[in-house]
Amino acid sequence: MIFLQLFYTFFKIGLFGFGGGYAMLSMIQGEVVTRYGWLSPQEFTDIVAISQMTPGPIGINSATYVGFTATGSVWGSVVATFAVVLPSFLLMLTISKFFLKYQKHPSVEAIFGGLRPAVVGLLASAALVLMNRENFGSPQDDVHSFAISCLIFLVAFVGTKKYKLNPIGMIVACGMAGLVLY
């Protein structure tokens, strides 16, 4: 039964997760943490970090991790990963057949005009989901750790936004800062 739940859950996430992996994060959290309890909030935060450090899309990496964690077997990873990829594969086959022919049609342009702001909203939602006690700590619990977390966040944000620093370099630098400062 768990394999069917995994397949259904990640197929649904893959089907409705417009905007890519980051936009899927709030959906993944809602399903695997809140609805099914396959992961704790801390484990969810960890898979986001692990998915950032490993090659491949975050949605696929998350599905692979959750599938293994939920079932304790590689088959769970295979089922969840296949399920999250399948809708995109089928939709891309269908869309690619028609998109080049109709891409300049006013209806198609209008649809994409509506999807763009929705994707930005989903990405913003994913960012807000990750701004939690597990990632930043709490000023009530440990002011020092909270201040360091906020400082690292600000340095990473300004470094990538204003100075266009390489994200991989920022991940390494922030990891080293965490090692030294914590």
Buried (B, 14 or more C-beta within 10 A) or exposed (E): EBBEBBBEBBBBBBBEBEBBBBBBBBBBBBBBBEEBEBBEBEBBBBBBEEBEEEEEBBBBBBBBBBBBBBBEEEEBBBBBBBBBBBBBEEEEEEEEEEEEEEEEEEEBEEEEEEEEEEBEEBBEBBEEBBEBEBBBBEEEEEEEBBBBBEEBBEBBEEBBEEEEBEEEEBBEBBEEBEEEEE
